[in-house]
Amino acid sequence: MPFVPKALARGVQRRAFLSEPTHKQVFHFTPKHGSWLNQVELWLSVLARRSLTRGDDASAHDFDTRLSEYLEVYNTPHAHPYRWT
């Protein structure tokens, strides 16, 4: 089923497009009020401050390598559960 934005004007058409089994992408709708999102947002902010803002990567492979190295360092001495207050 090709992606034609004008053909997806109605909800029925959008649901048919999103539920097409041949698509490689799968959409999972999660509640935006879930308390687990707070923990994910905390960790992503740490990742952005410590790793993502410092480098210009020449390729996707360089980025993947740098991210893997950061995760290795983070998971060894720095990983800890976040406290709810």
MOPAC internal coordinates of N, CA, C and O (Angstrom, degrees):
PM7 1SCF
backbone

  N    0.0000 0     0.00 0     0.00 0    0    0    0
  C    1.4402 1     0.00 0     0.00 0    1    0    0
  C    1.5324 1   107.57 1     0.00 0    2    1    0
  O    1.2310 1   119.31 1   -64.83 1    3    2    1
  N    1.3013 1   118.93 1   115.17 1    3    2    1
  C    1.4697 1   120.96 1  -177.91 1    5    3    2
  C    1.5270 1   111.37 1   -73.11 1    6    5    3
  O    1.2310 1   121.45 1   -26.16 1    7    6    5
  N    1.3145 1   114.84 1   153.84 1    7    6    5
  C    1.4633 1   120.72 1   178.33 1    9    7    6
  C    1.5151 1   109.25 1   -86.79 1   10    9    7
  O    1.2310 1   121.05 1   -69.71 1   11   10    9
  N    1.3247 1   115.60 1   110.29 1   11   10    9
  C    1.4615 1   122.83 1   175.99 1   13   11   10
  C    1.5273 1   105.94 1  -128.48 1   14   13   11
  O    1.2310 1   120.03 1   -76.92 1   15   14   13
  N    1.3257 1   117.54 1   103.08 1   15   14   13
  C    1.4702 1   120.45 1  -173.65 1   17   15   14
  C    1.5194 1   114.18 1   -54.63 1   18   17   15
  O    1.2310 1   119.67 1   140.97 1   19   18   17
  N    1.3272 1   118.24 1   -39.03 1   19   18   17
  C    1.4622 1   120.18 1  -178.62 1   21   19   18
  C    1.5284 1   111.95 1   -67.94 1   22   21   19
  O    1.2310 1   120.29 1   154.70 1   23   22   21
  N    1.3311 1   117.06 1   -25.30 1   23   22   21
  C    1.4608 1   120.57 1   179.78 1   25   23   22
  C    1.5249 1   111.98 1   -80.57 1   26   25   23
  O    1.2310 1   120.12 1   172.60 1   27   26   25
  N    1.3320 1   117.37 1    -7.40 1   27   26   25
  C    1.4626 1   120.98 1  -178.12 1   29   27   26
  C    1.5259 1   111.30 1  -107.51 1   30   29   27
  O    1.2310 1   120.50 1  -142.74 1   31   30   29
  N    1.3029 1   116.66 1    37.26 1   31   30   29
  C    1.4635 1   121.10 1  -175.72 1   33   31   30
  C    1.5226 1   112.55 1   -73.63 1   34   33   31
  O    1.2310 1   119.88 1   150.90 1   35   34   33
  N    1.3122 1   117.83 1   -29.10 1   35   34   33
  C    1.4578 1   120.77 1  -176.36 1   37   35   34
  C    1.5236 1   110.55 1  -104.22 1   38   37   35
  O    1.2310 1   121.13 1   -24.83 1   39   38   37
  N    1.3155 1   115.44 1   155.17 1   39   38   37
  C    1.4602 1   121.22 1  -178.33 1   41   39   38
  C    1.5143 1   113.39 1   -59.87 1   42   41   39
  O    1.2310 1   120.22 1   141.41 1   43   42   41
  N    1.3266 1   117.19 1   -38.59 1   43   42   41
  C    1.4682 1   121.16 1  -179.62 1   45   43   42
  C    1.5279 1   109.84 1   -63.02 1   46   45   43
  O    1.2310 1   120.51 1   138.38 1   47   46   45
  N    1.3073 1   116.63 1   -41.62 1   47   46   45
  C    1.4679 1   120.73 1  -179.98 1   49   47   46
  C    1.5266 1   110.98 1   -68.04 1   50   49   47
  O    1.2310 1   120.31 1   139.89 1   51   50   49
  N    1.3272 1   117.01 1   -40.11 1   51   50   49
  C    1.4687 1   120.03 1   178.53 1   53   51   50
  C    1.5234 1   110.90 1   -65.12 1   54   53   51
  O    1.2310 1   120.22 1   136.94 1   55   54   53
  N    1.3432 1   117.19 1   -43.06 1   55   54   53
  C    1.4712 1   119.73 1   178.97 1   57   55   54
  C    1.5241 1   111.05 1   -62.46 1   58   57   55
  O    1.2310 1   120.07 1   139.57 1   59   58   57
  N    1.3211 1   117.48 1   -40.43 1   59   58   57
  C    1.4660 1   120.27 1   178.69 1   61   59   58
  C    1.5216 1   110.46 1   -63.56 1   62   61   59
  O    1.2310 1   120.42 1   138.39 1   63   62   61
  N    1.3263 1   116.80 1   -41.61 1   63   62   61
  C    1.4666 1   120.58 1   179.21 1   65   63   62
  C    1.5252 1   110.91 1   -65.11 1   66   65   63
  O    1.2310 1   120.26 1   134.70 1   67   66   65
  N    1.3433 1   117.11 1   -45.30 1   67   66   65
  C    1.4667 1   120.51 1  -176.50 1   69   67   66
  C    1.5187 1   112.74 1   -72.02 1   70   69   67
  O    1.2310 1   119.91 1   154.84 1   71   70   69
  N    1.3297 1   117.77 1   -25.16 1   71   70   69
  C    1.4730 1   119.74 1  -178.26 1   73   71   70
  C    1.5231 1   112.72 1   -97.06 1   74   73   71
  O    1.2310 1   119.99 1  -172.04 1   75   74   73
  N    1.3013 1   117.62 1     7.96 1   75   74   73
  C    1.4618 1   121.77 1   177.44 1   77   75   74
  C    1.5221 1   110.15 1   -61.75 1   78   77   75
  O    1.2310 1   119.02 1   -59.19 1   79   78   77
  N    1.3462 1   119.48 1   120.81 1   79   78   77
  C    1.4746 1   120.90 1  -174.97 1   81   79   78
  C    1.5248 1   114.63 1   -69.74 1   82   81   79
  O    1.2310 1   119.15 1   164.44 1   83   82   81
  N    1.3168 1   119.22 1   -15.56 1   83   82   81
  C    1.4665 1   120.22 1  -178.63 1   85   83   82
  C    1.5159 1   112.62 1   -83.87 1   86   85   83
  O    1.2310 1   119.48 1   170.21 1   87   86   85
  N    1.3274 1   118.60 1    -9.79 1   87   86   85
  C    1.4661 1   120.76 1   178.67 1   89   87   86
  C    1.5238 1   110.41 1   -71.47 1   90   89   87
  O    1.2310 1   120.69 1   -38.61 1   91   90   89
  N    1.3154 1   116.28 1   141.39 1   91   90   89
  C    1.4505 1   120.41 1   179.30 1   93   91   90
  C    1.5191 1   111.64 1   -79.21 1   94   93   91
  O    1.2310 1   120.08 1   151.18 1   95   94   93
  N    1.3209 1   117.45 1   -28.82 1   95   94   93
  C    1.4521 1   121.29 1   179.85 1   97   95   94
  C    1.5196 1   109.41 1   -87.95 1   98   97   95
  O    1.2310 1   121.45 1   -40.41 1   99   98   97
  N    1.3171 1   114.84 1   139.59 1   99   98   97
  C    1.4527 1   121.17 1   177.28 1  101   99   98
  C    1.5202 1   107.23 1  -121.61 1  102  101   99
  O    1.2310 1   120.36 1   -50.06 1  103  102  101
  N    1.3174 1   116.91 1   129.94 1  103  102  101
  C    1.4521 1   121.78 1  -179.76 1  105  103  102
  C    1.5137 1   109.47 1   -96.20 1  106  105  103
  O    1.2310 1   120.84 1   -52.16 1  107  106  105
  N    1.3203 1   116.00 1   127.84 1  107  106  105
  C    1.4557 1   122.33 1   174.95 1  109  107  106
  C    1.5181 1   107.01 1  -118.05 1  110  109  107
  O    1.2310 1   120.81 1   -60.92 1  111  110  109
  N    1.3010 1   116.05 1   119.08 1  111  110  109
  C    1.4491 1   119.75 1  -179.97 1  113  111  110
  C    1.5181 1   108.95 1   -92.92 1  114  113  111
  O    1.2310 1   120.85 1   -61.23 1  115  114  113
  N    1.3122 1   115.98 1   118.77 1  115  114  113
  C    1.4558 1   121.22 1  -179.63 1  117  115  114
  C    1.5150 1   109.01 1  -111.27 1  118  117  115
  O    1.2310 1   119.84 1   -29.32 1  119  118  117
  N    1.2996 1   117.91 1   150.68 1  119  118  117
  C    1.4632 1   119.43 1   179.99 1  121  119  118
  C    1.5227 1   110.82 1   -67.46 1  122  121  119
  O    1.2310 1   120.90 1   -46.68 1  123  122  121
  N    1.3200 1   115.88 1   133.32 1  123  122  121
  C    1.4605 1   118.62 1  -178.70 1  125  123  122
  C    1.5185 1   112.06 1   -77.51 1  126  125  123
  O    1.2310 1   120.05 1   171.57 1  127  126  125
  N    1.3104 1   117.51 1    -8.43 1  127  126  125
  C    1.4550 1   120.86 1   179.21 1  129  127  126
  C    1.5305 1   111.79 1   -97.62 1  130  129  127
  O    1.2310 1   120.05 1  -171.42 1  131  130  129
  N    1.3257 1   117.52 1     8.58 1  131  130  129
  C    1.4578 1   120.47 1  -178.31 1  133  131  130
  C    1.5181 1   112.15 1   -67.16 1  134  133  131
  O    1.2310 1   120.56 1   -44.39 1  135  134  133
  N    1.3174 1   116.53 1   135.61 1  135  134  133
  C    1.4615 1   119.94 1  -177.70 1  137  135  134
  C    1.5284 1   111.94 1   -67.48 1  138  137  135
  O    1.2310 1   119.84 1   157.29 1  139  138  137
  N    1.3268 1   117.92 1   -22.71 1  139  138  137
  C    1.4593 1   119.95 1   179.55 1  141  139  138
  C    1.5217 1   111.41 1   -67.86 1  142  141  139
  O    1.2310 1   120.06 1   157.38 1  143  142  141
  N    1.3363 1   117.49 1   -22.62 1  143  142  141
  C    1.4589 1   119.48 1   179.31 1  145  143  142
  C    1.5212 1   111.81 1   -64.72 1  146  145  143
  O    1.2310 1   120.25 1   148.86 1  147  146  145
  N    1.3169 1   117.13 1   -31.14 1  147  146  145
  C    1.4680 1   119.92 1   178.57 1  149  147  146
  C    1.5202 1   110.82 1   -61.17 1  150  149  147
  O    1.2310 1   120.27 1   137.79 1  151  150  149
  N    1.3204 1   117.09 1   -42.21 1  151  150  149
  C    1.4641 1   120.54 1   179.66 1  153  151  150
  C    1.5247 1   110.69 1   -66.60 1  154  153  151
  O    1.2310 1   120.37 1   139.07 1  155  154  153
  N    1.3129 1   116.89 1   -40.93 1  155  154  153
  C    1.4595 1   120.93 1   179.14 1  157  155  154
  C    1.5287 1   109.90 1   -64.53 1  158  157  155
  O    1.2310 1   120.35 1   137.26 1  159  158  157
  N    1.3267 1   116.94 1   -42.74 1  159  158  157
  C    1.4619 1   120.27 1   179.27 1  161  159  158
  C    1.5268 1   111.37 1   -64.23 1  162  161  159
  O    1.2310 1   119.95 1   142.60 1  163  162  161
  N    1.3187 1   117.70 1   -37.40 1  163  162  161
  C    1.4635 1   120.49 1   176.67 1  165  163  162
  C    1.5244 1   110.76 1   -61.59 1  166  165  163
  O    1.2310 1   120.70 1   132.45 1  167  166  165
  N    1.3212 1   116.27 1   -47.55 1  167  166  165
  C    1.4591 1   119.75 1  -178.18 1  169  167  166
  C    1.5178 1   111.34 1   -66.98 1  170  169  167
  O    1.2310 1   119.63 1   140.03 1  171  170  169
  N    1.3232 1   118.32 1   -39.97 1  171  170  169
  C    1.4600 1   120.45 1   178.65 1  173  171  170
  C    1.5282 1   111.56 1   -65.35 1  174  173  171
  O    1.2310 1   120.08 1   146.26 1  175  174  173
  N    1.3345 1   117.45 1   -33.74 1  175  174  173
  C    1.4644 1   118.73 1   177.32 1  177  175  174
  C    1.5280 1   110.64 1   -68.37 1  178  177  175
  O    1.2310 1   120.07 1   142.65 1  179  178  177
  N    1.3300 1   117.47 1   -37.35 1  179  178  177
  C    1.4684 1   120.70 1   175.63 1  181  179  178
  C    1.5266 1   109.70 1   -63.49 1  182  181  179
  O    1.2310 1   120.46 1   134.66 1  183  182  181
  N    1.3165 1   116.73 1   -45.34 1  183  182  181
  C    1.4619 1   121.14 1   178.82 1  185  183  182
  C    1.5284 1   110.73 1   -59.82 1  186  185  183
  O    1.2310 1   120.00 1   135.45 1  187  186  185
  N    1.3127 1   117.60 1   -44.55 1  187  186  185
  C    1.4641 1   120.78 1  -178.53 1  189  187  186
  C    1.5263 1   111.44 1   -65.42 1  190  189  187
  O    1.2310 1   120.36 1   137.31 1  191  190  189
  N    1.3305 1   116.93 1   -42.69 1  191  190  189
  C    1.4694 1   119.73 1  -178.18 1  193  191  190
  C    1.5142 1   112.32 1   -69.40 1  194  193  191
  O    1.2310 1   120.00 1   139.88 1  195  194  193
  N    1.3127 1   117.60 1   -40.12 1  195  194  193
  C    1.4609 1   120.52 1  -172.92 1  197  195  194
  C    1.5179 1   114.50 1   -89.19 1  198  197  195
  O    1.2310 1   119.95 1   154.71 1  199  198  197
  N    1.3174 1   117.70 1   -25.29 1  199  198  197
  C    1.4546 1   118.03 1  -171.86 1  201  199  198
  C    1.5179 1   114.05 1  -126.86 1  202  201  199
  O    1.2310 1   119.76 1   132.50 1  203  202  201
  N    1.2913 1   118.07 1   -47.50 1  203  202  201
  C    1.4640 1   119.93 1  -169.45 1  205  203  202
  C    1.5184 1   114.16 1   -75.27 1  206  205  203
  O    1.2310 1   119.24 1   152.88 1  207  206  205
  N    1.3241 1   119.05 1   -27.12 1  207  206  205
  C    1.4591 1   120.18 1  -175.56 1  209  207  206
  C    1.5213 1   113.43 1   -82.76 1  210  209  207
  O    1.2310 1   119.86 1   172.53 1  211  210  209
  N    1.2997 1   117.88 1    -7.47 1  211  210  209
  C    1.4659 1   119.36 1  -172.40 1  213  211  210
  C    1.5173 1   115.20 1   -97.51 1  214  213  211
  O    1.2310 1   118.83 1   169.35 1  215  214  213
  N    1.2985 1   119.84 1   -10.65 1  215  214  213
  C    1.4485 1   116.66 1  -171.08 1  217  215  214
  C    1.5004 1   114.88 1  -133.34 1  218  217  215
  O    1.2310 1   122.13 1   -29.50 1  219  218  217
  N    1.3011 1   113.53 1   150.50 1  219  218  217
  C    1.4528 1   121.81 1   169.21 1  221  219  218
  C    1.5149 1   106.10 1  -110.35 1  222  221  219
  O    1.2310 1   121.16 1   -66.01 1  223  222  221
  N    1.2945 1   115.39 1   113.99 1  223  222  221
  C    1.4545 1   119.65 1  -177.48 1  225  223  222
  C    1.5158 1   109.92 1   -94.71 1  226  225  223
  O    1.2310 1   121.09 1   -43.34 1  227  226  225
  N    1.3193 1   115.53 1   136.66 1  227  226  225
  C    1.4552 1   120.90 1  -178.14 1  229  227  226
  C    1.5267 1   112.04 1   -76.39 1  230  229  227
  O    1.2310 1   120.38 1   156.09 1  231  230  229
  N    1.3311 1   116.87 1   -23.91 1  231  230  229
  C    1.4597 1   119.34 1  -177.86 1  233  231  230
  C    1.5250 1   109.64 1  -151.26 1  234  233  231
  O    1.2310 1   121.43 1   -11.00 1  235  234  233
  N    1.3087 1   114.87 1   169.00 1  235  234  233
  C    1.4614 1   120.22 1   177.57 1  237  235  234
  C    1.5263 1   110.45 1   -64.89 1  238  237  235
  O    1.2310 1   120.33 1   146.03 1  239  238  237
  N    1.3130 1   116.97 1   -33.97 1  239  238  237
  C    1.4634 1   120.53 1   178.80 1  241  239  238
  C    1.5330 1   110.76 1   -65.20 1  242  241  239
  O    1.2310 1   120.29 1   139.04 1  243  242  241
  N    1.3292 1   117.06 1   -40.96 1  243  242  241
  C    1.4726 1   120.52 1   177.24 1  245  243  242
  C    1.5201 1   110.83 1   -61.90 1  246  245  243
  O    1.2310 1   120.90 1   136.77 1  247  246  245
  N    1.3297 1   115.89 1   -43.23 1  247  246  245
  C    1.4586 1   119.73 1   178.23 1  249  247  246
  C    1.5240 1   111.02 1   -62.62 1  250  249  247
  O    1.2310 1   120.71 1   135.47 1  251  250  249
  N    1.3312 1   116.25 1   -44.53 1  251  250  249
  C    1.4631 1   120.51 1   179.69 1  253  251  250
  C    1.5232 1   110.87 1   -61.17 1  254  253  251
  O    1.2310 1   120.29 1   137.83 1  255  254  253
  N    1.3141 1   117.04 1   -42.17 1  255  254  253
  C    1.4646 1   121.41 1   178.57 1  257  255  254
  C    1.5212 1   111.01 1   -62.96 1  258  257  255
  O    1.2310 1   120.58 1   133.43 1  259  258  257
  N    1.3429 1   116.49 1   -46.57 1  259  258  257
  C    1.4620 1   120.47 1  -179.19 1  261  259  258
  C    1.5289 1   111.48 1   -65.01 1  262  261  259
  O    1.2310 1   120.46 1   140.18 1  263  262  261
  N    1.3369 1   116.73 1   -39.82 1  263  262  261
  C    1.4650 1   120.43 1   178.11 1  265  263  262
  C    1.5228 1   111.00 1   -66.04 1  266  265  263
  O    1.2310 1   120.11 1   137.49 1  267  266  265
  N    1.3087 1   117.39 1   -42.51 1  267  266  265
  C    1.4744 1   120.68 1   178.29 1  269  267  266
  C    1.5193 1   111.38 1   -62.35 1  270  269  267
  O    1.2310 1   120.43 1   139.21 1  271  270  269
  N    1.3212 1   116.79 1   -40.79 1  271  270  269
  C    1.4657 1   120.07 1   178.06 1  273  271  270
  C    1.5261 1   110.84 1   -65.00 1  274  273  271
  O    1.2310 1   120.44 1   138.41 1  275  274  273
  N    1.3263 1   116.77 1   -41.59 1  275  274  273
  C    1.4668 1   119.59 1   178.37 1  277  275  274
  C    1.5291 1   110.86 1   -62.93 1  278  277  275
  O    1.2310 1   120.21 1   135.75 1  279  278  277
  N    1.3244 1   117.21 1   -44.25 1  279  278  277
  C    1.4666 1   120.30 1  -179.48 1  281  279  278
  C    1.5233 1   111.34 1   -63.42 1  282  281  279
  O    1.2310 1   120.58 1   143.49 1  283  282  281
  N    1.3255 1   116.49 1   -36.51 1  283  282  281
  C    1.4693 1   120.27 1   177.24 1  285  283  282
  C    1.5287 1   110.45 1   -62.92 1  286  285  283
  O    1.2310 1   120.52 1   134.58 1  287  286  285
  N    1.3218 1   116.61 1   -45.42 1  287  286  285
  C    1.4689 1   121.02 1   179.58 1  289  287  286
  C    1.5232 1   110.40 1   -67.73 1  290  289  287
  O    1.2310 1   120.22 1   137.31 1  291  290  289
  N    1.3237 1   117.19 1   -42.69 1  291  290  289
  C    1.4698 1   120.96 1  -177.97 1  293  291  290
  C    1.5301 1   111.38 1   -64.79 1  294  293  291
  O    1.2310 1   120.28 1   136.11 1  295  294  293
  N    1.3156 1   117.08 1   -43.89 1  295  294  293
  C    1.4684 1   120.55 1  -175.06 1  297  295  294
  C    1.5190 1   112.89 1   -71.34 1  298  297  295
  O    1.2310 1   119.45 1   156.88 1  299  298  297
  N    1.3155 1   118.66 1   -23.12 1  299  298  297
  C    1.4556 1   120.37 1  -178.02 1  301  299  298
  C    1.5264 1   112.38 1   -75.86 1  302  301  299
  O    1.2310 1   118.58 1   112.55 1  303  302  301
  N    1.3456 1   120.31 1   -67.45 1  303  302  301
  C    1.4688 1   117.38 1  -177.38 1  305  303  302
  C    1.5274 1   114.96 1  -100.67 1  306  305  303
  O    1.2310 1   119.66 1   161.31 1  307  306  305
  N    1.3402 1   118.25 1   -18.69 1  307  306  305
  C    1.4595 1   119.39 1  -169.23 1  309  307  306
  C    1.5256 1   115.67 1  -100.55 1  310  309  307
  O    1.2310 1   119.36 1   162.31 1  311  310  309
  N    1.2938 1   118.82 1   -17.69 1  311  310  309
  C    1.4627 1   120.58 1  -175.67 1  313  311  310
  C    1.5277 1   110.93 1   -65.24 1  314  313  311
  O    1.2310 1   121.04 1   -45.89 1  315  314  313
  N    1.3087 1   115.62 1   134.11 1  315  314  313
  C    1.4562 1   121.17 1   178.59 1  317  315  314
  C    1.5236 1   108.73 1  -158.28 1  318  317  315
  O    1.2310 1   120.70 1   -24.92 1  319  318  317
  N    1.3237 1   116.27 1   155.08 1  319  318  317
  C    1.4623 1   117.72 1   176.36 1  321  319  318
  C    1.5360 1   110.36 1   -72.77 1  322  321  319
  O    1.2310 1   120.84 1   -36.00 1  323  322  321
  N    1.3092 1   116.00 1   144.00 1  323  322  321
  C    1.4531 1   120.43 1   177.81 1  325  323  322
  C    1.5242 1   109.40 1   -82.39 1  326  325  323
  O    1.2310 1   120.84 1   -39.23 1  327  326  325
  N    1.3054 1   115.99 1   140.77 1  327  326  325
  C    1.4672 1   120.83 1   179.77 1  329  327  326
  C    1.5240 1   110.12 1   -90.60 1  330  329  327
  O    1.2310 1   121.29 1   -46.36 1  331  330  329
  N    1.3223 1   115.14 1   133.64 1  331  330  329
  C    1.4648 1   120.97 1   175.63 1  333  331  330
  C    1.5183 1   108.27 1   -84.75 1  334  333  331
  O    1.2310 1   121.04 1   -46.62 1  335  334  333
  N    1.3055 1   115.62 1   133.38 1  335  334  333
  C    1.4597 1   119.32 1   176.30 1  337  335  334
  C    1.5251 1   110.12 1  -124.31 1  338  337  335
  O    1.2310 1   120.10 1   180.00 1  339  338  337

